[in-house]
Amino acid sequence: MWARVHKIDRIRPQPDGRAIVLIEDERSATAMSRAPAISTLIAIARVINARRVLEARYGGKGEVRYASAAATPPSFLAEAVARAGASIASANGETIVIPASPSGVSSVVDSAFAELAHQTRTNVGATDMMMAIHKVETNRRKSPLDRETQPALYWPAVLELTALAGELSRSRGGRWVDTTEMPVPFAIKFPGGELATPAKLAQRIVEGGGDDETLAKPEPSEPGSGPS
């Protein structure tokens, strides 16, 4: 399932001690392109998490492959995956189509979250981000989602709420960066180096909880790791 941010699809141990970690995307190129911001953020999150697993279990020896059912994934997705550190591969993971080209992804993540926030605001008919976040929080608490049985609904919902929180932080200089957090490896970084991780609360809200909490003003914590 393309949206399972919290799980690794397959790991293929190799005779020499390395491993190939496979991330599977069963969608067509058209489906990938319907929601480019969501596709980008989920793909980058899954690649970063796969790299963490490779490091923890195999000492970083091996590679991550994004096994795409689409023979030619959209260029925006291929670039995001390659920059995050994975190769684009055939659907069975055997043939590399586009090699990994690791580089910074924070700018891609920041742009994708901004795009997603504005799309979400428009979709719920809100005139500003504050109204949007209150409407989305209320709606999500009324209709909770389960990440195990509804990942293709759950994770986009989490990221939509997270994106709205990010836009509200921009007046204080907040910008999105990639981090070592799992399963959502993104945080808002403020000018002083402090980080805010609204995805944690967004998950509770999407699951129907967090009744006394709101993402309307994401608060930074202590300075942490910045973009990788």
N, C-alpha and C positions, 0 to 999 in steps of 0.2 A: 504493500500500500504506500503510495507516493508521499502521503502526509504524516507518516508515523515518525514524528520528530524524536520520540522517546525510546525508539527501538532500532536495533540494527537488523537488517534483513538477513544477510548471510555472511559467514566468515569461512574462507577457504584456506586452511593451514597448508603451507607448502613444505616439501621435504627438507628444505634448507633452513627451516625455522622461521621463515617469513610468513606473512599471511596476506591474502587479498580480501579486503572488506568490501562487500557489495551493497550498494544502495539501489533499490529498484524503483523505477518509475514506469508504471504500466500505461500511462496516458498517451494519447496521440499528441502530435505537435500542436494541433488546433486547441485541444483541451489545455495544454500547457500555456498557451498564449491568451486564454480567456481571462486569466487573473495573473498578469506578469509579476506584480509586486509580491503576491502571496507565493507564487511559484519560486521566485528568487529567494525570498527569506527562508522558506522551508528547505529548499535545496542547500543553501549555505549552512543552515543550522545542522542539517543531517550530515553534511560533509565534515564540519568541525567536530561534531560528536563522534563520527566514525574515526577520525584521526585521534581523538582522545582514547578511544577504545584500543586502537592499534598501538598507541604508546603504552597504555597500561598493561595490556596482555602480551604484547610481543616486542616491547622495548622500542617501538617505532619502526620495526623492521617489516617492510611490506608496502602496500599501497592501497589506496581507496579508489574504487571504480563506481561511477554512476551509470548503472545499467538501464539504458533508455529504450523503451519500446518503439519510440519514434526514431526512424533511421537518421533523420536530420532534425535534432532538437532546435527550437528557436535560438537565434544567436545570443539573445540576452541571457538565456538560461545556461547555454554552453559556456559563455564567458564567466558567469558567476561561479559555476561549478569548478571550472579550471582555475580561477583565481583563488577559490577556497582550498584548493589542493587535491582535487580528484580528477581522474581521467573520465571522459565520456566514453562509454563502452557500448557494445551491442547488447541486445535484450538479455542474452544469456551470460553476459559479463566476460566473454572469452576474447573478443576483439576490441582493441582500443581504437576509437574513431578520432578522438581529439585528446592529446596528451595533457596532463595537468601542467599548469603554469602558475605555481603559487605566488601570490602577491597580496598586497593589502586589499581587504574587502570592506573596510569601514565606510568608505565613500559610497559603495554600492548599497550597503545596508542602510545608510542614512537616507539615501534617495528613495529606496524602496519603501521604507517606513513612512516617509513624507507622502509619497504617492498613495499608499494604502490609507493613511489617515484622511486625506481629502476625498478619496473614493467612498470611504465609510460614512463621512459626514454627509456627502451628497445622497447616498443610498438611504439614510434614515431621515432625510428631509430636515436636517438641522441647519440653522443659520450660522452657527459658530462651533468651535471645537468643544467648548464647555457644555453646550446643550447636547452635542452629539454624545459625549462621554456619559452624561447622565441618562440619556435615552437608551444607549446600548447596555449600560450596566443594569438598568431596570429590566430590559427585555431578556438579558441573559440569565438573570436570577429567576425569572419566571419560567424559563425553558432550559433547564440545565442539560449539559451534554456530558457524555462519558468518553474519555480518551481511548479506552480499550476497544469499545464497540463502534465508536463514531469518530475515528481520527480525522477523516476528511472534512468533518464539520467542526470538531473540537479545536484543532490547532489553528485553522484560519480565524475562528472566533477569538481565540486567545491573542493572536497577532493583531487583529483589528483593534481590540481594546488597548493593547500595548502601544500601537501606533498612535492612537489618540492621545495617550498620556505623553508620548514623546513630543507631539506638537505643542502641548501646553507648556512644556519645559523650555521651548526655544527662546522665549522672552528672557530667560535666565542664562542663556548661552548653552543650553543642552544640545548635544549632538550624539547620534548613535555610533557605537563602536562594537566590535566583536570582543568577546571575553572568554574566560574559561568556564563560565557558568554552564550547567547542564540541567535540563535538556534544551533550554532556550539560551544560547550563548551570546546574548546581546544585552547591552546596558546603555543608559543615557550617561554620557560623561559631561560634567560641568567644567567651567574654566579653571577651577581650583584643583581639578583632578578627582573630585568626588564622583561616585557612581550611584545611579538609581536603577533598580531592576524591577520595573513595574510588571513584568511578565508573571512574577510569582503571585501577586495579588490578582492579576487577570485570570490565572488558572482557577483560583478559588471562586471568583465571581462566575466564570463560565460553568463551574461545577455546581452552582446554585448557592454558594456560601458568601462569606465576607459581607454580611448584612450591614455592619456598622462601619464599613470601610469604603473608600472611594479612590479612584485613580485621578481625580481632578487636579491634584497637586503632587506629583511624584517627588518624594523627598530624597535627597542624596544621603549616602552613608559615607563611611571613611574612604579616602582615596584608594583606588585599586588598580588592577591591570588595565591597560588601555588596549588599543588595537594591536592585533598580531600581524 
